Amino acid sequence: MTFWRQWMGRYGEMLAEKTLKKNGCVILEKNFSTPQGEIDIIAKNGKILIFCEVRSRRLTATDTMTTIGESINRTKQRRLAILAEIYLQRHPDMQSCCCRFDVVLVAKQNKKWQVDWIQDAFRPGM
C-alpha cells in the first residue's frame, strides 16, 4: 500500500471518529483486528453498539460518494458481521446491546473534504 493510501485511510478514520463523537457517540475501539479482518471503529451511542466501516477516497471527476459506498459489497458485509460476532463473544457485557452497522464515507475532491455518515447502512443476512 502506498504512503498516500495509508495516510488517506488514517485521515479518513480520524474524520469519521470526529463525526461520530460530535453526534454523541463514545468510541470503544479503533481498528479492532482479528485473523478474519478488521473493524475500523466500534462505538456506542446510548444503548446502540455501532460497528463502523470507513471508506476514504480521492474523487475523480466521474466518481461520486455512492461509488465509494458500493465497495462495501455483500462479501464485506458478511465479514463485518462475523467480526461483530467475534467482538461480542469477547465482550459479553455488550451482548445485550442493539447492534447496528454504519458506514462513513470520506472523500477529497479539489482540496475539499466531504464526510457522509450512513447509519444502519446494511443488515447482515438481508
N, C-alpha and C positions, 0 to 999 in steps of 0.2 A: 504494500500500500504506500502511495506517495505521501510525502510530508503534507502537501496541500489537503489531501483527502483526510488524513489523520486530524489535522488542525480543524478542518471544516466539521468533522464529526464531533470533536470535543467542544467546539464553539456552539454547535447546534444543540448539544446536550445541555450546555450551560444556559442557553437561551430558553430551552424547554423547561429546565428546572426553575428559572426565574418566573416564567409564566405560570407554572403550577403553584409556586409559593405565593405569587401575587393574588391568586384566586383561592387562597385559603388551604392549600394542600401542605401536608407535612411530608418531607422527603424521608423515607425509611432507608432506602438503599439505592445506590447508583451502581450500574454495571454488575448486577447480580449474575455470577458466572457459574456454570456447571459444565461438565463434559458435553452435554447436549446443546449448549449455546448460552446466550446471554440476554437478560432483560435490561434495557437501558436505565429505566427509572422505576422504582416501586415507591408509591406514595399513598398517603391516606388522607381522605377528606371526610371528616365526620366518621361515619361507620362504613364508608366505602373504601375498599382496598383497590388501588389503581395500578395496573401493570401497563407501563407506558413504553411504546416503541417510538423512537425518534428517527426521523429521516431528514438528512441535510443534503442540499444540492445547490449548485450554482446553475441558475436557469439560463437556458439559451433562448433565443427569440421564439422558438417553436414550443418550448416547454411551458407547462402550467403547474400549479400546485397539485392538480388532480393527477398528472403523470407521475409525480413523486409518490403519491399515496398508492398508486397502482402497483408499486414494487412490493407492497405487503400482500402477497398472494396467499392462497389457501394453505400452501405448504408452510409458509412463515407463520401464519395464524395458528396452525396445529402445533408448531414448535413452541410458540409462545404459551399456548395452553398447557403443554407438557411442562414447561419451565415454571409456570404459575403453580401447577400441582406440586412440583418439587419444592418450591418456596413454602407452600402451605404445609407440606409434610415436615419441613424443617422448623416451622414457626406455628405450632399447634394453637397458640393463643390467638392467631389470626383466622383460624378456620371458621369462626362464627361470623366473620365479616362478609358483606356482599362484595363481590369482585366485579371489576369492570376492566375492559381492555381499551385503552385510549391510544391515540396516535398524535404525535406533534410533528408537523411538517415545518421545516425551516428552510428558507430559500434566500439566496442572494442573487439579485439581478441589478446590474448597473449601480453598484455600491449601496444598494438599499436592501435591508433585511426584512423579511416577512415571516411571521410565525402564525401558524394555524393550528389550533388545538381541537382535535376531533374527539369528543367524549363518546364513549360507548361505540367506538369505531367498528367493532365486529364482535360477534358472539361465537365462541367455538362450537363447532358441530352444526352450524346453520348454513 
